């Protein structure tokens, strides 16, 4: 995630740190569900001609996010960002005369609750699609259920490679997968610390496994030596002992695949407890003021990560200015944050799919549209990477750019790195009536709303 526009008060940070510990305790019991034979074919067949959640005046969408308890302070703004953009489109008449309703199921970032709220969204609320479901452990509890029900599972807000490997007709990822992200970070280490010794700190789950795979891929062909790999259980908030072992291994740089509490714990332990000014590279989920506040701005200075889009504080950019206007009109108040920016961009992708699907909307036409993106720039993608998809490429974001903490905030440096799976594409022919729809993307003129 990208940096928030302003640092949160220390009290909120303390509460959030406790909330993150609760989140991790939920993530430790990931349960992989195995799909039934032929699940992909079944999902495709169900989607054909299916208009569940669609009427002449409404398109009903659902998602799962924590809206209450401590985890909500961190992640709820993503859902509110999506709602703000949908409401902005609704004020302009909706999509082919249909208003978009987003039902946010409060799952408390707890997998059993995710199962409950998603089943309600599908079986009782009859939503057309699930959009940007958040979290590895939480979405892991429902991804096969959605697949077997034929419900479009759009732009999953987590980076596990398995969401799109293999490709399933009904599921798309919205966050760069951790293998790709790790490759970008590994290449940064290879370029800047070639011939040096690197140590890893990895979360002991699929996030850590995918991140390690990417880091090693990025280091291929270099003279960087991996001399120590430390792991931590998801319920462990303090990683001082692992940091001490990395120092004992005499590493020259540390690569961290962890979420903010543990990544910040390593930084604080290195800088304050061990008085160790070792270079540190962290996973992209730490692109937030939460990480900087937990680690301490002085301690975090110089920490490196990567980002997939522009950040909320880049207010000189037309795209961010447009988002600020949308947020001011239809958001929940307060300054625009990077979490809300991410949510708005995911909603933009959904609206593009709905518009390209045409006025005779079905799940099948919607999925056809989602598989036909060609160099589509979201409002905050310009200069980093466009969206291109195909029937064999369901990854929305496949470009990243290095960021470094400077003076207490994340600053983008260098050129973007792209691993686009669909480098050659042909833009689809817009359907009849498309020209009358509100347009998305940075090049689209901002349309004032009442």
N, C-alpha and C positions, 0 to 999 in steps of 0.2 A: 504494500500500500504506500501511498505517497504522503508527504508531510502535511500535517494540519496547519491551518493558517496562523493560529496562535497557540501558545503553550497553555495547557490546561492548568487550572489551579492545583496546588499541591495536594489539597484534600481529595479532589477528584482522582488525581493520579494514584493516591494511596488506595482509594476504594476500587479503582480499576485493577490495580495490581492484585488485590484480593479476588476480584472477579475473574481475572485471568487464571488464577490458581484453580478456581472452581471449574473453569472451562477445561483446563488440562485434566482435571480429575475425571471429566466426562470423556475426554479423548482417549484415555488409557485403555478402554475396553472396546476398541473397535472390533466390530463383528462383520466379517466379510460374508456377504450373501452370494451364493452361487446362482446364476441364472439357469432357468430350465432350458433344455435343448430346444432350439428353434425360436428362442425368445425374440431375436432380431426380426425374423420373418413375420412373427406374430405382431410385433409392434408396427411394422410397415403396413400390414393388412388392416389393422385397426385404424390407423391414421387416414386411410383412403376414404374421402368423402365425409369424414367425421366433423360435425359442426358443434360439438359439445362446447358450451360456454359462449356461444355466439348467437346473438339475436339481431334483429334489424337495427337496434339502437345501442347495443352493448357488446363489448368483448371482455370477458371475465378472466383475469389472470391471478395467479397465486404465487406466494413465495414463503420461505421459512427463515425467520430471523429472531434473535432475542430482542424483545421489546420491553421486557421487565427484568428485574434482578440486575446484578452488577454488570454482566456482560453487555447489556443493552447500551451502556455508556460508550462502549467502543464501536459496536457494529450496527446499531439501529440506524445511524445516519445514511448508510448505504441504501437501506430500504426506503427511507424518507426521500432520498435523492431520486430514486426511481419513481416514486409517487409524484414528486414535484414535476418531473418531466412529463409524465402521463397527464397530469392535470393541466399543464401548459398546452399540450396537444388538444385536450378536451375543450379548453377555452377557445380554440380555433375551429371547433366543429368536430374534433375527433378524426378517426380514420374512415373515410368513405361513409361519413355520417354516424359512425358507431363510437360512443364514448368508451374509454378504457377504464375498467374498475380493477384496482389492485388490492387483493385481500392478503394481508400480511399475517401469517400464522406465527404466533409467539411460541417459539420452541425452547426458550431459555438457554440455547446452545447446549441442549441435553438430548442425546440420540433417542431415548424412549419418547420424549415429548415431540421430537421431530416426526417420528413415525405417526404419532397420534394426529398432529396438526396437518400433515401432508395427506393422510388418508381422509381426513375431513374435507380438505380442499378438493380432493379428487372425487370422493364418493358422495359428499353432501352438497358442497358448494358448486360442484361440476365445473371447475375451471377449465379454460381452453388449454393453458400451459402453465408450467412452473417456471419462474424466471429467477436466475441468479441465486439459487439456494446456497446458503453459506455454510462452509466448514467441512473439513475432512471427515471427522467422526460422525457428524450429524448427517451430512448428505450420503455418507456411506451406508446409513441405515435405510435409505429410501430409493437409491438410484436404480436398483434392480426392479423394485416394485413399479416405479414409473415406467421403466422400459417395458415391462410385461403388460402394463395397462395401455401402452401406446400413447402416453401423455408426453407432449414435447417438453423436454427437460433442458431448458435454454440457459446457456452461458453460466454454467456452474461456477460459483465464486470461491474456488479453491484450485490449487495447481497440481493435483495428482494426475500423472500421465494416463492412468487407467481410464479416466473419463472418456478419452478419445482413442485409446488403443486397446482393442480394435474400434474402428468407427462403428457407431450404431446410429441408425437413421434418425432416432428421436432425441439424441443427446449431443449438446455442444458445450464446449468450455469457454469461459469468459476471461479467465486469468491465465497468464503464461504458465505452461506446465513447469514444474520444479526442475525437470531434467534440462529443459532449454535455459531456464533462469540460471541454474547451476553452471551450465556450460559458459554462459556469458561471464559469470563471476570467476570461473576457473581460468578463462582466457585473460581476464584482467590480471589475475595473480601471475600467470605465466609471462605476461608482457612486462610486468613491473617488478617481479621478484624471481626472475629466472635464475636457476642455480641455487636458490635458497631452500630452506626447509619449512614445510607447511604442516600445521596440525589442524584436525577437524574436531568441532563439537557438533554432534548430531542428535536431534530428537529421535528417540528409539521407536519410530513408527514409519509409516509409508512416506511421510514428508521427509524424514531424514534419509531414508533409503533412496528416494528419487533425487534428492539434493546431492547426495554423495555421488550418485551415478553421473549427474551432470558436471559436478566439479572435476571428477576424474577425466571426463570426456574433454573438458576445456583445457586440462593440463597435458593432454596427450601431445607428444612431440617436444615437450619442454624438458628442461633439466631440473624442474622443481621436484623435490623429494617429499613424499608423504611419510612423516616419521612418527606420527601419533594420531590415533582416532579415539576420541572420548565420546561417550553417549550419556544421556540422562533419561530417566523415566518421566513421563509427562506429568506426574504428580509432584515432581521435584522442582521447587522454585529456585533454590540456591545452588549454583554450579561452581562455587568457590573451589571445591576439591578437584573438579575436573580442570579448572583453570590452573591450579597449582601443578597438576600433572603435566599439562601442556608446557608450562614454564620449565619444569624439570627435564622435559624432552628437548629443551633448547630450541624451540621452533622460532622461525624468523617472521612468520605471519600466521594468523588464525583465520580459518573459514568456518562460519557458524550457520547451521541450518536449524533455527529455533525461532519461536515467536517472542514478542517483546520482553516478557518478564525474565526468561532465561538468557536471552541475548544481552539484555541490560545488566543482568547479574554478572555475566562474564566480563563485560566492560568495566563495571565497578570494581570487581575483584582484581582485575589486572591493574587498573590505574591506582586504586586507593589501598587495597590490602597488600598487593605484591609490588607496588611502585614500578610497574612494568609497562613501558611505552611501546608495546608490540603492535604492529599494524593489524587491524581487524576488518574482515569483510563479512557482512551479514546478509541473510536472505531478504528478498524484497518485501516480505510481510512486515518488516521493521521500518518501512518508509513512512514513519508517522512521528508526530511530536510525543506520542506515548513513549516510544523507545527512548527518545532524547531526554524526556523528563525523568524516566525511571533510571536511566544511566547517569544523568547529570550532564548538562551541556558541555562543561569543560572536559569531562571524561569522554564524551562521545565525539569530540572534535577530531576530524580526520577519518572517522569510520566510513567505510565504503559499502554501497549496496547498488541496486539497479531499480529502475522505474519504467513503467510501460506507457506513461502519458504525462501530459503537463500537470503542474501542481497548482493548487488553489491560490498560492501567493504570487503566481506569475500574472499579476493583474494587468500587465501591459499587453497581453495577448488577446486578440479578438475573441478567441474561443472561451477563455476564462471570463471575459467581460460578458459574453452572452449567457454563460452559466450563472453568473452573479445576478443578472437581470431576471432569469427564470426563477432562481432561488428566492429572490426578493419578492416575487409575485405569488409563487405557489409553494414555497418551502415552509419549514417549520419555525423559521426565525433564527436569529443569530448569524454569525458570519458563515460563509460557504467554507466547508471543510473538504479535505481530500477524500474522505469517505463518501460525502455527498457527491463529489465530482465523479467518483467511480460509479456510484449508483445511477447518476444521470446518463453517463456514457453507455451503461448497459441498457437503459431504457431507450436510448437512441437506436441501438441495434435492433431492439424489438420492434420499434415503430417502423424502421426501414423494412424489416421483414414483412410486417403487416401491410405496408403500402405496396410493396412489390408483389405480394400475394394477390392483390386485386380485390375488387368489391365482392366477388363470390368466394368468401373466405372459408376454407376448410383447414383442418390440421395438415392435410397432404399438401395443399397449395402453399401453406405457410412454411413447411419444411423444405419444399422446392425452392422457395425464395431464400431461405436461410442457407441453402447450399449453393447459392449463385452470386454471393458478394464478389465484387471485383474492384479492388483499389478504392474502397469506400473509406473516406476519412471521417471519423467522428469529430465532434467539435474540438476535443482536446487531444486528438491524435496527430494533428498536423506537425510535420517535422520529425516525428518519431516512427510512425508506421501505420499504413492503412489496413483495412480489413479485407481479406480475400478468403473465400471458402469454396468448397467443391464437395461432391458426393464422397470423396475420399479424404477430405480435410475439414474437420469440424472444430478447428481451433481459431478463435476470433483474434486473439492477440498473440503475435509471434515476434514482436520486436521489443527490445529493451535498451535502456540507456543508463550509463553509470551515473550514480549520485554520490556525493560526499557531504558529510556534515561540516558546515562552516559557520562559525558564529551562531551556533545553536539551531540551525535549520538545514534541511537537505537542499543541496544545490546541484543541478544537472551539469555534467561536464562531458566532453568528448562527443563522438558521433554515435548515433544509434546502431545497434547490431540486430540484424534481422535473420530469422530462420524460417521465413515464409515457406509454407508447404505448397502454396499455389502461386508460383512466381509469374506464370503466364495464364492469363484469363481473358475472357471476353465479357464485357458488361451485359447484363440481361436486358431484354427489351421491356421497357416499362409497360404495365397494363393500361388499358383505357381508364381515364379518370385520374391517373397518377399525377398529371400536371397540375391538378387542382388541390393536391394535398399539401399540408405544411411540410416543408423540407427540413431534413436534419443535416448536420455537418457544418464545419466551420465556414465553408463558402456560401452557405445559405443565408439569406438576409434575415435578420432578426425581425420577427413579426410581433409588434406590440399587441398586448391582450388587454381587455377591459380591467 
